[in-house]
Amino acid sequence: MIELPVVMAIIALLLTLAIPRYFGSLERYPESLEALASEKYLRKVPVDPLTESAATWVVVAPEDPQKGGVVDVKSGAQGKASDGSVYAEW
């Protein structure tokens, strides 16, 4: 019966080391779209379906610049959709 508390204590110790690193990594964003591809999160930067180019994405930066350079991307297409919304807001 003594083995169970010892194993649980070891697991708890390992979790106290791993959990702060995990949550810290969740708050970091990539520096650029190309960084996602070079670090193998994406095979390549996807093509914007409206402009048919991978170079026209508009990067949305996070409010806190220490969290990286990209939090979202929007289409770089000019014009409006059939419902009146601007492509750049998509």
PyMOL Python script that loads the backbone (N, CA, C, O; Angstrom):
from pymol import cmd

cmd.read_pdbstr("""\
ATOM      1  N   MET A   1       0.817  -1.205   0.000  1.00  0.00           N
ATOM      2  CA  MET A   1       0.000   0.000   0.000  1.00  0.00           C
ATOM      3  C   MET A   1       0.857   1.263   0.000  1.00  0.00           C
ATOM      4  O   MET A   1       0.380   2.325  -0.402  1.00  0.00           O
ATOM      5  N   ILE A   2       2.078   1.173   0.431  1.00  0.00           N
ATOM      6  CA  ILE A   2       2.912   2.371   0.479  1.00  0.00           C
ATOM      7  C   ILE A   2       3.343   2.823  -0.919  1.00  0.00           C
ATOM      8  O   ILE A   2       3.685   3.989  -1.119  1.00  0.00           O
ATOM      9  N   GLU A   3       3.327   1.903  -1.878  1.00  0.00           N
ATOM     10  CA  GLU A   3       3.769   2.238  -3.230  1.00  0.00           C
ATOM     11  C   GLU A   3       2.845   3.258  -3.899  1.00  0.00           C
ATOM     12  O   GLU A   3       3.314   4.136  -4.623  1.00  0.00           O
ATOM     13  N   LEU A   4       1.567   3.150  -3.667  1.00  0.00           N
ATOM     14  CA  LEU A   4       0.607   4.051  -4.302  1.00  0.00           C
ATOM     15  C   LEU A   4       0.850   5.516  -3.926  1.00  0.00           C
ATOM     16  O   LEU A   4       0.915   6.352  -4.828  1.00  0.00           O
ATOM     17  N   PRO A   5       0.986   5.869  -2.656  1.00  0.00           N
ATOM     18  CA  PRO A   5       1.273   7.275  -2.322  1.00  0.00           C
ATOM     19  C   PRO A   5       2.617   7.750  -2.866  1.00  0.00           C
ATOM     20  O   PRO A   5       2.761   8.917  -3.231  1.00  0.00           O
ATOM     21  N   VAL A   6       3.595   6.857  -2.922  1.00  0.00           N
ATOM     22  CA  VAL A   6       4.901   7.246  -3.457  1.00  0.00           C
ATOM     23  C   VAL A   6       4.774   7.561  -4.951  1.00  0.00           C
ATOM     24  O   VAL A   6       5.312   8.566  -5.417  1.00  0.00           O
ATOM     25  N   VAL A   7       4.079   6.725  -5.692  1.00  0.00           N
ATOM     26  CA  VAL A   7       3.883   6.959  -7.115  1.00  0.00           C
ATOM     27  C   VAL A   7       3.080   8.239  -7.336  1.00  0.00           C
ATOM     28  O   VAL A   7       3.397   9.016  -8.236  1.00  0.00           O
ATOM     29  N   MET A   8       2.068   8.464  -6.544  1.00  0.00           N
ATOM     30  CA  MET A   8       1.271   9.685  -6.684  1.00  0.00           C
ATOM     31  C   MET A   8       2.106  10.921  -6.378  1.00  0.00           C
ATOM     32  O   MET A   8       1.948  11.953  -7.030  1.00  0.00           O
ATOM     33  N   ALA A   9       2.994  10.827  -5.394  1.00  0.00           N
ATOM     34  CA  ALA A   9       3.861  11.960  -5.066  1.00  0.00           C
ATOM     35  C   ALA A   9       4.826  12.243  -6.214  1.00  0.00           C
ATOM     36  O   ALA A   9       5.087  13.404  -6.531  1.00  0.00           O
ATOM     37  N   ILE A  10       5.349  11.210  -6.827  1.00  0.00           N
ATOM     38  CA  ILE A  10       6.250  11.401  -7.971  1.00  0.00           C
ATOM     39  C   ILE A  10       5.505  12.039  -9.136  1.00  0.00           C
ATOM     40  O   ILE A  10       6.026  12.955  -9.772  1.00  0.00           O
ATOM     41  N   ILE A  11       4.310  11.575  -9.421  1.00  0.00           N
ATOM     42  CA  ILE A  11       3.513  12.159 -10.502  1.00  0.00           C
ATOM     43  C   ILE A  11       3.202  13.618 -10.210  1.00  0.00           C
ATOM     44  O   ILE A  11       3.288  14.460 -11.104  1.00  0.00           O
ATOM     45  N   ALA A  12       2.844  13.926  -8.977  1.00  0.00           N
ATOM     46  CA  ALA A  12       2.552  15.311  -8.600  1.00  0.00           C
ATOM     47  C   ALA A  12       3.795  16.191  -8.768  1.00  0.00           C
ATOM     48  O   ALA A  12       3.688  17.331  -9.221  1.00  0.00           O
ATOM     49  N   LEU A  13       4.951  15.680  -8.413  1.00  0.00           N
ATOM     50  CA  LEU A  13       6.189  16.435  -8.574  1.00  0.00           C
ATOM     51  C   LEU A  13       6.477  16.707 -10.047  1.00  0.00           C
ATOM     52  O   LEU A  13       6.853  17.820 -10.415  1.00  0.00           O
ATOM     53  N   LEU A  14       6.302  15.700 -10.878  1.00  0.00           N
ATOM     54  CA  LEU A  14       6.523  15.885 -12.308  1.00  0.00           C
ATOM     55  C   LEU A  14       5.525  16.881 -12.912  1.00  0.00           C
ATOM     56  O   LEU A  14       5.888  17.667 -13.787  1.00  0.00           O
ATOM     57  N   LEU A  15       4.298  16.849 -12.457  1.00  0.00           N
ATOM     58  CA  LEU A  15       3.291  17.789 -12.958  1.00  0.00           C
ATOM     59  C   LEU A  15       3.615  19.227 -12.561  1.00  0.00           C
ATOM     60  O   LEU A  15       3.368  20.151 -13.336  1.00  0.00           O
ATOM     61  N   THR A  16       4.163  19.426 -11.365  1.00  0.00           N
ATOM     62  CA  THR A  16       4.525  20.787 -10.956  1.00  0.00           C
ATOM     63  C   THR A  16       5.631  21.357 -11.825  1.00  0.00           C
ATOM     64  O   THR A  16       5.771  22.575 -11.934  1.00  0.00           O
ATOM     65  N   LEU A  17       6.417  20.490 -12.444  1.00  0.00           N
ATOM     66  CA  LEU A  17       7.450  20.960 -13.365  1.00  0.00           C
ATOM     67  C   LEU A  17       6.904  21.180 -14.775  1.00  0.00           C
ATOM     68  O   LEU A  17       7.320  22.114 -15.461  1.00  0.00           O
ATOM     69  N   ALA A  18       5.986  20.337 -15.205  1.00  0.00           N
ATOM     70  CA  ALA A  18       5.516  20.371 -16.591  1.00  0.00           C
ATOM     71  C   ALA A  18       4.405  21.385 -16.833  1.00  0.00           C
ATOM     72  O   ALA A  18       4.394  22.025 -17.885  1.00  0.00           O
ATOM     73  N   ILE A  19       3.489  21.552 -15.921  1.00  0.00           N
ATOM     74  CA  ILE A  19       2.314  22.401 -16.153  1.00  0.00           C
ATOM     75  C   ILE A  19       2.675  23.869 -16.385  1.00  0.00           C
ATOM     76  O   ILE A  19       2.116  24.468 -17.304  1.00  0.00           O
ATOM     77  N   PRO A  20       3.575  24.488 -15.610  1.00  0.00           N
ATOM     78  CA  PRO A  20       3.908  25.895 -15.915  1.00  0.00           C
ATOM     79  C   PRO A  20       4.492  26.080 -17.308  1.00  0.00           C
ATOM     80  O   PRO A  20       4.200  27.076 -17.971  1.00  0.00           O
ATOM     81  N   ARG A  21       5.308  25.144 -17.760  1.00  0.00           N
ATOM     82  CA  ARG A  21       5.858  25.250 -19.116  1.00  0.00           C
ATOM     83  C   ARG A  21       4.766  25.120 -20.154  1.00  0.00           C
ATOM     84  O   ARG A  21       4.777  25.827 -21.162  1.00  0.00           O
ATOM     85  N   TYR A  22       3.829  24.231 -19.921  1.00  0.00           N
ATOM     86  CA  TYR A  22       2.734  24.022 -20.870  1.00  0.00           C
ATOM     87  C   TYR A  22       1.898  25.284 -21.015  1.00  0.00           C
ATOM     88  O   TYR A  22       1.647  25.731 -22.135  1.00  0.00           O
ATOM     89  N   PHE A  23       1.462  25.867 -19.902  1.00  0.00           N
ATOM     90  CA  PHE A  23       0.620  27.057 -19.975  1.00  0.00           C
ATOM     91  C   PHE A  23       1.390  28.252 -20.516  1.00  0.00           C
ATOM     92  O   PHE A  23       0.804  29.112 -21.172  1.00  0.00           O
ATOM     93  N   GLY A  24       2.684  28.323 -20.257  1.00  0.00           N
ATOM     94  CA  GLY A  24       3.501  29.388 -20.827  1.00  0.00           C
ATOM     95  C   GLY A  24       3.589  29.280 -22.337  1.00  0.00           C
ATOM     96  O   GLY A  24       3.596  30.291 -23.039  1.00  0.00           O
ATOM     97  N   SER A  25       3.657  28.052 -22.839  1.00  0.00           N
ATOM     98  CA  SER A  25       3.740  27.864 -24.284  1.00  0.00           C
ATOM     99  C   SER A  25       2.421  28.185 -24.976  1.00  0.00           C
ATOM    100  O   SER A  25       2.426  28.533 -26.157  1.00  0.00           O
ATOM    101  N   LEU A  26       1.304  28.078 -24.286  1.00  0.00           N
ATOM    102  CA  LEU A  26       0.014  28.408 -24.888  1.00  0.00           C
ATOM    103  C   LEU A  26      -0.131  29.897 -25.160  1.00  0.00           C
ATOM    104  O   LEU A  26      -0.881  30.289 -26.054  1.00  0.00           O
ATOM    105  N   GLU A  27       0.565  30.723 -24.413  1.00  0.00           N
ATOM    106  CA  GLU A  27       0.413  32.167 -24.550  1.00  0.00           C
ATOM    107  C   GLU A  27       1.368  32.772 -25.568  1.00  0.00           C
ATOM    108  O   GLU A  27       1.267  33.963 -25.862  1.00  0.00           O
ATOM    109  N   ARG A  28       2.288  31.989 -26.112  1.00  0.00           N
ATOM    110  CA  ARG A  28       3.201  32.512 -27.124  1.00  0.00           C
ATOM    111  C   ARG A  28       2.622  32.248 -28.500  1.00  0.00           C
ATOM    112  O   ARG A  28       2.083  31.175 -28.770  1.00  0.00           O
ATOM    113  N   TYR A  29       2.741  33.233 -29.355  1.00  0.00           N
ATOM    114  CA  TYR A  29       2.266  33.128 -30.729  1.00  0.00           C
ATOM    115  C   TYR A  29       3.471  33.175 -31.654  1.00  0.00           C
ATOM    116  O   TYR A  29       4.544  33.606 -31.233  1.00  0.00           O
ATOM    117  N   PRO A  30       3.325  32.742 -32.907  1.00  0.00           N
ATOM    118  CA  PRO A  30       4.456  32.778 -33.840  1.00  0.00           C
ATOM    119  C   PRO A  30       4.837  34.212 -34.188  1.00  0.00           C
ATOM    120  O   PRO A  30       4.027  35.134 -34.084  1.00  0.00           O
ATOM    121  N   GLU A  31       6.079  34.375 -34.601  1.00  0.00           N
ATOM    122  CA  GLU A  31       6.567  35.702 -34.984  1.00  0.00           C
ATOM    123  C   GLU A  31       6.097  36.097 -36.371  1.00  0.00           C
ATOM    124  O   GLU A  31       5.960  37.284 -36.664  1.00  0.00           O
ATOM    125  N   SER A  32       5.847  35.112 -37.233  1.00  0.00           N
ATOM    126  CA  SER A  32       5.393  35.394 -38.593  1.00  0.00           C
ATOM    127  C   SER A  32       4.708  34.155 -39.146  1.00  0.00           C
ATOM    128  O   SER A  32       4.803  33.071 -38.572  1.00  0.00           O
ATOM    129  N   LEU A  33       4.023  34.326 -40.261  1.00  0.00           N
ATOM    130  CA  LEU A  33       3.401  33.167 -40.909  1.00  0.00           C
ATOM    131  C   LEU A  33       4.462  32.194 -41.398  1.00  0.00           C
ATOM    132  O   LEU A  33       4.269  30.979 -41.348  1.00  0.00           O
ATOM    133  N   GLU A  34       5.579  32.726 -41.869  1.00  0.00           N
ATOM    134  CA  GLU A  34       6.653  31.875 -42.346  1.00  0.00           C
ATOM    135  C   GLU A  34       7.236  31.027 -41.223  1.00  0.00           C
ATOM    136  O   GLU A  34       7.708  29.916 -41.464  1.00  0.00           O
ATOM    137  N   ALA A  35       7.207  31.549 -39.987  1.00  0.00           N
ATOM    138  CA  ALA A  35       7.706  30.786 -38.840  1.00  0.00           C
ATOM    139  C   ALA A  35       6.853  29.540 -38.604  1.00  0.00           C
ATOM    140  O   ALA A  35       7.375  28.505 -38.189  1.00  0.00           O
ATOM    141  N   LEU A  36       5.572  29.627 -38.859  1.00  0.00           N
ATOM    142  CA  LEU A  36       4.712  28.449 -38.723  1.00  0.00           C
ATOM    143  C   LEU A  36       5.129  27.351 -39.692  1.00  0.00           C
ATOM    144  O   LEU A  36       5.114  26.169 -39.348  1.00  0.00           O
ATOM    145  N   ALA A  37       5.496  27.743 -40.887  1.00  0.00           N
ATOM    146  CA  ALA A  37       5.918  26.759 -41.885  1.00  0.00           C
ATOM    147  C   ALA A  37       7.321  26.241 -41.585  1.00  0.00           C
ATOM    148  O   ALA A  37       7.572  25.043 -41.713  1.00  0.00           O
ATOM    149  N   SER A  38       8.225  27.108 -41.193  1.00  0.00           N
ATOM    150  CA  SER A  38       9.598  26.664 -40.945  1.00  0.00           C
ATOM    151  C   SER A  38       9.708  25.791 -39.697  1.00  0.00           C
ATOM    152  O   SER A  38      10.595  24.942 -39.611  1.00  0.00           O
ATOM    153  N   GLU A  39       8.822  25.993 -38.737  1.00  0.00           N
ATOM    154  CA  GLU A  39       8.834  25.174 -37.522  1.00  0.00           C
ATOM    155  C   GLU A  39       7.915  23.965 -37.639  1.00  0.00           C
ATOM    156  O   GLU A  39       7.664  23.273 -36.653  1.00  0.00           O
ATOM    157  N   LYS A  40       7.419  23.713 -38.835  1.00  0.00           N
ATOM    158  CA  LYS A  40       6.630  22.528 -39.177  1.00  0.00           C
ATOM    159  C   LYS A  40       5.251  22.472 -38.527  1.00  0.00           C
ATOM    160  O   LYS A  40       4.695  21.387 -38.360  1.00  0.00           O
ATOM    161  N   TYR A  41       4.688  23.626 -38.156  1.00  0.00           N
ATOM    162  CA  TYR A  41       3.293  23.654 -37.709  1.00  0.00           C
ATOM    163  C   TYR A  41       2.368  23.581 -38.927  1.00  0.00           C
ATOM    164  O   TYR A  41       1.260  23.049 -38.857  1.00  0.00           O
ATOM    165  N   LEU A  42       2.851  24.129 -40.039  1.00  0.00           N
ATOM    166  CA  LEU A  42       2.162  24.058 -41.320  1.00  0.00           C
ATOM    167  C   LEU A  42       3.157  23.539 -42.351  1.00  0.00           C
ATOM    168  O   LEU A  42       4.358  23.784 -42.236  1.00  0.00           O
ATOM    169  N   ARG A  43       2.661  22.823 -43.356  1.00  0.00           N
ATOM    170  CA  ARG A  43       3.563  22.391 -44.428  1.00  0.00           C
ATOM    171  C   ARG A  43       4.074  23.590 -45.210  1.00  0.00           C
ATOM    172  O   ARG A  43       5.245  23.642 -45.585  1.00  0.00           O
ATOM    173  N   LYS A  44       3.196  24.549 -45.453  1.00  0.00           N
ATOM    174  CA  LYS A  44       3.556  25.799 -46.117  1.00  0.00           C
ATOM    175  C   LYS A  44       2.484  26.825 -45.783  1.00  0.00           C
ATOM    176  O   LYS A  44       1.395  26.476 -45.327  1.00  0.00           O
ATOM    177  N   VAL A  45       2.800  28.083 -46.014  1.00  0.00           N
ATOM    178  CA  VAL A  45       1.815  29.146 -45.789  1.00  0.00           C
ATOM    179  C   VAL A  45       0.704  28.935 -46.807  1.00  0.00           C
ATOM    180  O   VAL A  45       0.976  28.844 -48.004  1.00  0.00           O
ATOM    181  N   PRO A  46      -0.543  28.856 -46.353  1.00  0.00           N
ATOM    182  CA  PRO A  46      -1.630  28.574 -47.294  1.00  0.00           C
ATOM    183  C   PRO A  46      -1.901  29.742 -48.240  1.00  0.00           C
ATOM    184  O   PRO A  46      -1.549  30.891 -47.972  1.00  0.00           O
ATOM    185  N   VAL A  47      -2.521  29.410 -49.322  1.00  0.00           N
ATOM    186  CA  VAL A  47      -2.900  30.411 -50.328  1.00  0.00           C
ATOM    187  C   VAL A  47      -4.214  31.061 -49.883  1.00  0.00           C
ATOM    188  O   VAL A  47      -5.160  30.382 -49.482  1.00  0.00           O
ATOM    189  N   ASP A  48      -4.243  32.385 -49.965  1.00  0.00           N
ATOM    190  CA  ASP A  48      -5.477  33.118 -49.703  1.00  0.00           C
ATOM    191  C   ASP A  48      -6.456  32.765 -50.824  1.00  0.00           C
ATOM    192  O   ASP A  48      -6.157  33.037 -51.986  1.00  0.00           O
ATOM    193  N   PRO A  49      -7.601  32.178 -50.524  1.00  0.00           N
ATOM    194  CA  PRO A  49      -8.500  31.735 -51.585  1.00  0.00           C
ATOM    195  C   PRO A  49      -9.100  32.875 -52.417  1.00  0.00           C
ATOM    196  O   PRO A  49      -9.565  32.644 -53.533  1.00  0.00           O
ATOM    197  N   LEU A  50      -9.092  34.078 -51.894  1.00  0.00           N
ATOM    198  CA  LEU A  50      -9.659  35.200 -52.645  1.00  0.00           C
ATOM    199  C   LEU A  50      -8.653  35.823 -53.600  1.00  0.00           C
ATOM    200  O   LEU A  50      -9.012  36.227 -54.706  1.00  0.00           O
ATOM    201  N   THR A  51      -7.394  35.903 -53.180  1.00  0.00           N
ATOM    202  CA  THR A  51      -6.372  36.522 -54.024  1.00  0.00           C
ATOM    203  C   THR A  51      -5.527  35.487 -54.746  1.00  0.00           C
ATOM    204  O   THR A  51      -4.761  35.827 -55.648  1.00  0.00           O
ATOM    205  N   GLU A  52      -5.660  34.240 -54.360  1.00  0.00           N
ATOM    206  CA  GLU A  52      -4.884  33.133 -54.919  1.00  0.00           C
ATOM    207  C   GLU A  52      -3.383  33.352 -54.785  1.00  0.00           C
ATOM    208  O   GLU A  52      -2.609  33.013 -55.680  1.00  0.00           O
ATOM    209  N   SER A  53      -2.983  33.928 -53.646  1.00  0.00           N
ATOM    210  CA  SER A  53      -1.579  34.173 -53.358  1.00  0.00           C
ATOM    211  C   SER A  53      -1.329  33.942 -51.874  1.00  0.00           C
ATOM    212  O   SER A  53      -2.181  34.252 -51.042  1.00  0.00           O
ATOM    213  N   ALA A  54      -0.173  33.405 -51.545  1.00  0.00           N
ATOM    214  CA  ALA A  54       0.182  33.206 -50.140  1.00  0.00           C
ATOM    215  C   ALA A  54       0.808  34.459 -49.539  1.00  0.00           C
ATOM    216  O   ALA A  54       1.019  34.524 -48.328  1.00  0.00           O
ATOM    217  N   ALA A  55       1.102  35.440 -50.359  1.00  0.00           N
ATOM    218  CA  ALA A  55       1.786  36.649 -49.891  1.00  0.00           C
ATOM    219  C   ALA A  55       0.836  37.780 -49.524  1.00  0.00           C
ATOM    220  O   ALA A  55       1.302  38.831 -49.086  1.00  0.00           O
ATOM    221  N   THR A  56      -0.460  37.615 -49.679  1.00  0.00           N
ATOM    222  CA  THR A  56      -1.390  38.729 -49.453  1.00  0.00           C
ATOM    223  C   THR A  56      -2.079  38.699 -48.099  1.00  0.00           C
ATOM    224  O   THR A  56      -2.899  39.572 -47.813  1.00  0.00           O
ATOM    225  N   TRP A  57      -1.772  37.725 -47.263  1.00  0.00           N
ATOM    226  CA  TRP A  57      -2.405  37.682 -45.940  1.00  0.00           C
ATOM    227  C   TRP A  57      -2.058  38.930 -45.150  1.00  0.00           C
ATOM    228  O   TRP A  57      -0.931  39.419 -45.216  1.00  0.00           O
ATOM    229  N   VAL A  58      -3.016  39.442 -44.408  1.00  0.00           N
ATOM    230  CA  VAL A  58      -2.806  40.581 -43.511  1.00  0.00           C
ATOM    231  C   VAL A  58      -2.726  40.014 -42.100  1.00  0.00           C
ATOM    232  O   VAL A  58      -3.671  39.395 -41.609  1.00  0.00           O
ATOM    233  N   VAL A  59      -1.590  40.233 -41.459  1.00  0.00           N
ATOM    234  CA  VAL A  59      -1.336  39.680 -40.132  1.00  0.00           C
ATOM    235  C   VAL A  59      -1.954  40.570 -39.064  1.00  0.00           C
ATOM    236  O   VAL A  59      -1.812  41.792 -39.106  1.00  0.00           O
ATOM    237  N   VAL A  60      -2.640  39.954 -38.107  1.00  0.00           N
ATOM    238  CA  VAL A  60      -3.200  40.669 -36.954  1.00  0.00           C
ATOM    239  C   VAL A  60      -2.300  40.361 -35.766  1.00  0.00           C
ATOM    240  O   VAL A  60      -2.166  39.206 -35.362  1.00  0.00           O
ATOM    241  N   ALA A  61      -1.691  41.390 -35.215  1.00  0.00           N
ATOM    242  CA  ALA A  61      -0.760  41.224 -34.091  1.00  0.00           C
ATOM    243  C   ALA A  61      -1.525  41.182 -32.768  1.00  0.00           C
ATOM    244  O   ALA A  61      -2.611  41.754 -32.669  1.00  0.00           O
ATOM    245  N   PRO A  62      -0.972  40.507 -31.741  1.00  0.00           N
ATOM    246  CA  PRO A  62      -1.632  40.493 -30.439  1.00  0.00           C
ATOM    247  C   PRO A  62      -1.527  41.859 -29.763  1.00  0.00           C
ATOM    248  O   PRO A  62      -0.682  42.679 -30.123  1.00  0.00           O
ATOM    249  N   GLU A  63      -2.381  42.089 -28.795  1.00  0.00           N
ATOM    250  CA  GLU A  63      -2.350  43.365 -28.071  1.00  0.00           C
ATOM    251  C   GLU A  63      -1.044  43.529 -27.301  1.00  0.00           C
ATOM    252  O   GLU A  63      -0.517  44.636 -27.198  1.00  0.00           O
ATOM    253  N   ASP A  64      -0.521  42.430 -26.763  1.00  0.00           N
ATOM    254  CA  ASP A  64       0.744  42.450 -26.030  1.00  0.00           C
ATOM    255  C   ASP A  64       1.853  42.012 -26.987  1.00  0.00           C
ATOM    256  O   ASP A  64       1.894  40.843 -27.369  1.00  0.00           O
ATOM    257  N   PRO A  65       2.758  42.921 -27.387  1.00  0.00           N
ATOM    258  CA  PRO A  65       3.785  42.563 -28.357  1.00  0.00           C
ATOM    259  C   PRO A  65       4.769  41.503 -27.858  1.00  0.00           C
ATOM    260  O   PRO A  65       5.486  40.911 -28.665  1.00  0.00           O
ATOM    261  N   GLN A  66       4.820  41.252 -26.563  1.00  0.00           N
ATOM    262  CA  GLN A  66       5.720  40.228 -26.033  1.00  0.00           C
ATOM    263  C   GLN A  66       5.202  38.818 -26.303  1.00  0.00           C
ATOM    264  O   GLN A  66       5.931  37.845 -26.111  1.00  0.00           O
ATOM    265  N   LYS A  67       3.968  38.699 -26.739  1.00  0.00           N
ATOM    266  CA  LYS A  67       3.383  37.382 -26.998  1.00  0.00           C
ATOM    267  C   LYS A  67       3.611  36.904 -28.418  1.00  0.00           C
ATOM    268  O   LYS A  67       3.097  35.852 -28.800  1.00  0.00           O
ATOM    269  N   GLY A  68       4.368  37.645 -29.209  1.00  0.00           N
ATOM    270  CA  GLY A  68       4.665  37.214 -30.560  1.00  0.00           C
ATOM    271  C   GLY A  68       4.184  38.210 -31.588  1.00  0.00           C
ATOM    272  O   GLY A  68       3.841  39.347 -31.263  1.00  0.00           O
ATOM    273  N   GLY A  69       4.163  37.766 -32.842  1.00  0.00           N
ATOM    274  CA  GLY A  69       3.821  38.674 -33.912  1.00  0.00           C
ATOM    275  C   GLY A  69       2.520  38.363 -34.632  1.00  0.00           C
ATOM    276  O   GLY A  69       2.009  39.215 -35.359  1.00  0.00           O
ATOM    277  N   VAL A  70       1.967  37.159 -34.451  1.00  0.00           N
ATOM    278  CA  VAL A  70       0.762  36.776 -35.189  1.00  0.00           C
ATOM    279  C   VAL A  70      -0.237  36.149 -34.227  1.00  0.00           C
ATOM    280  O   VAL A  70       0.081  35.186 -33.529  1.00  0.00           O
ATOM    281  N   VAL A  71      -1.442  36.699 -34.195  1.00  0.00           N
ATOM    282  CA  VAL A  71      -2.517  36.080 -33.427  1.00  0.00           C
ATOM    283  C   VAL A  71      -3.655  35.659 -34.351  1.00  0.00           C
ATOM    284  O   VAL A  71      -4.453  34.787 -34.008  1.00  0.00           O
ATOM    285  N   ASP A  72      -3.721  36.288 -35.530  1.00  0.00           N
ATOM    286  CA  ASP A  72      -4.760  35.968 -36.499  1.00  0.00           C
ATOM    287  C   ASP A  72      -4.306  36.471 -37.860  1.00  0.00           C
ATOM    288  O   ASP A  72      -3.378  37.274 -37.952  1.00  0.00           O
ATOM    289  N   VAL A  73      -4.954  36.005 -38.906  1.00  0.00           N
ATOM    290  CA  VAL A  73      -4.713  36.518 -40.259  1.00  0.00           C
ATOM    291  C   VAL A  73      -6.047  36.810 -40.926  1.00  0.00           C
ATOM    292  O   VAL A  73      -7.058  36.167 -40.642  1.00  0.00           O
ATOM    293  N   LYS A  74      -6.028  37.785 -41.813  1.00  0.00           N
ATOM    294  CA  LYS A  74      -7.225  38.148 -42.579  1.00  0.00           C
ATOM    295  C   LYS A  74      -6.848  38.208 -44.046  1.00  0.00           C
ATOM    296  O   LYS A  74      -5.677  38.371 -44.389  1.00  0.00           O
ATOM    297  N   SER A  75      -7.820  38.078 -44.892  1.00  0.00           N
ATOM    298  CA  SER A  75      -7.575  38.113 -46.327  1.00  0.00           C
ATOM    299  C   SER A  75      -7.102  39.498 -46.745  1.00  0.00           C
ATOM    300  O   SER A  75      -7.565  40.509 -46.217  1.00  0.00           O
ATOM    301  N   GLY A  76      -6.190  39.534 -47.686  1.00  0.00           N
ATOM    302  CA  GLY A  76      -5.699  40.794 -48.219  1.00  0.00           C
ATOM    303  C   GLY A  76      -6.451  41.240 -49.450  1.00  0.00           C
ATOM    304  O   GLY A  76      -6.014  42.167 -50.132  1.00  0.00           O
ATOM    305  N   ALA A  77      -7.569  40.609 -49.756  1.00  0.00           N
ATOM    306  CA  ALA A  77      -8.343  40.931 -50.956  1.00  0.00           C
ATOM    307  C   ALA A  77      -9.020  42.290 -50.821  1.00  0.00           C
ATOM    308  O   ALA A  77      -9.444  42.689 -49.736  1.00  0.00           O
ATOM    309  N   GLN A  78      -9.109  42.976 -51.929  1.00  0.00           N
ATOM    310  CA  GLN A  78      -9.814  44.252 -51.991  1.00  0.00           C
ATOM    311  C   GLN A  78     -11.263  43.993 -52.388  1.00  0.00           C
ATOM    312  O   GLN A  78     -11.566  42.989 -53.032  1.00  0.00           O
ATOM    313  N   GLY A  79     -12.140  44.885 -52.009  1.00  0.00           N
ATOM    314  CA  GLY A  79     -13.526  44.793 -52.450  1.00  0.00           C
ATOM    315  C   GLY A  79     -14.462  44.259 -51.388  1.00  0.00           C
ATOM    316  O   GLY A  79     -14.090  44.063 -50.231  1.00  0.00           O
ATOM    317  N   LYS A  80     -15.710  44.026 -51.828  1.00  0.00           N
ATOM    318  CA  LYS A  80     -16.763  43.579 -50.923  1.00  0.00           C
ATOM    319  C   LYS A  80     -17.380  42.289 -51.437  1.00  0.00           C
ATOM    320  O   LYS A  80     -17.373  42.004 -52.634  1.00  0.00           O
ATOM    321  N   ALA A  81     -17.908  41.526 -50.505  1.00  0.00           N
ATOM    322  CA  ALA A  81     -18.600  40.285 -50.851  1.00  0.00           C
ATOM    323  C   ALA A  81     -20.037  40.606 -51.272  1.00  0.00           C
ATOM    324  O   ALA A  81     -20.470  41.755 -51.192  1.00  0.00           O
ATOM    325  N   SER A  82     -20.753  39.612 -51.709  1.00  0.00           N
ATOM    326  CA  SER A  82     -22.134  39.814 -52.172  1.00  0.00           C
ATOM    327  C   SER A  82     -23.066  40.245 -51.036  1.00  0.00           C
ATOM    328  O   SER A  82     -24.113  40.840 -51.287  1.00  0.00           O
ATOM    329  N   ASP A  83     -22.689  39.948 -49.789  1.00  0.00           N
ATOM    330  CA  ASP A  83     -23.510  40.390 -48.665  1.00  0.00           C
ATOM    331  C   ASP A  83     -23.144  41.784 -48.162  1.00  0.00           C
ATOM    332  O   ASP A  83     -23.744  42.278 -47.207  1.00  0.00           O
ATOM    333  N   GLY A  84     -22.150  42.427 -48.808  1.00  0.00           N
ATOM    334  CA  GLY A  84     -21.761  43.783 -48.453  1.00  0.00           C
ATOM    335  C   GLY A  84     -20.598  43.873 -47.482  1.00  0.00           C
ATOM    336  O   GLY A  84     -20.088  44.966 -47.237  1.00  0.00           O
ATOM    337  N   SER A  85     -20.165  42.744 -46.920  1.00  0.00           N
ATOM    338  CA  SER A  85     -19.048  42.792 -45.992  1.00  0.00           C
ATOM    339  C   SER A  85     -17.733  42.920 -46.753  1.00  0.00           C
ATOM    340  O   SER A  85     -17.598  42.420 -47.870  1.00  0.00           O
ATOM    341  N   VAL A  86     -16.770  43.593 -46.140  1.00  0.00           N
ATOM    342  CA  VAL A  86     -15.482  43.825 -46.755  1.00  0.00           C
ATOM    343  C   VAL A  86     -14.622  42.569 -46.616  1.00  0.00           C
ATOM    344  O   VAL A  86     -14.551  41.985 -45.534  1.00  0.00           O
ATOM    345  N   TYR A  87     -13.967  42.149 -47.705  1.00  0.00           N
ATOM    346  CA  TYR A  87     -13.130  40.952 -47.663  1.00  0.00           C
ATOM    347  C   TYR A  87     -12.050  41.037 -46.598  1.00  0.00           C
ATOM    348  O   TYR A  87     -11.723  40.035 -45.963  1.00  0.00           O
ATOM    349  N   ALA A  88     -11.498  42.216 -46.400  1.00  0.00           N
ATOM    350  CA  ALA A  88     -10.398  42.385 -45.447  1.00  0.00           C
ATOM    351  C   ALA A  88     -10.823  42.100 -44.005  1.00  0.00           C
ATOM    352  O   ALA A  88      -9.963  41.942 -43.139  1.00  0.00           O
ATOM    353  N   GLU A  89     -12.114  42.031 -43.729  1.00  0.00           N
ATOM    354  CA  GLU A  89     -12.588  41.717 -42.383  1.00  0.00           C
ATOM    355  C   GLU A  89     -12.784  40.221 -42.167  1.00  0.00           C
ATOM    356  O   GLU A  89     -13.079  39.794 -41.051  1.00  0.00           O
ATOM    357  N   TRP A  90     -12.625  39.425 -43.213  1.00  0.00           N
ATOM    358  CA  TRP A  90     -12.828  37.984 -43.113  1.00  0.00           C
ATOM    359  C   TRP A  90     -11.658  37.340 -42.452  1.00  0.00           C
ATOM    360  O   TRP A  90     -11.641  36.122 -42.276  1.00  0.00           O
TER     361      TRP A  90
END
""", "prot")
cmd.dss("prot")
cmd.show_as("cartoon", "prot")
cmd.util.cbc("prot")
cmd.orient("prot")
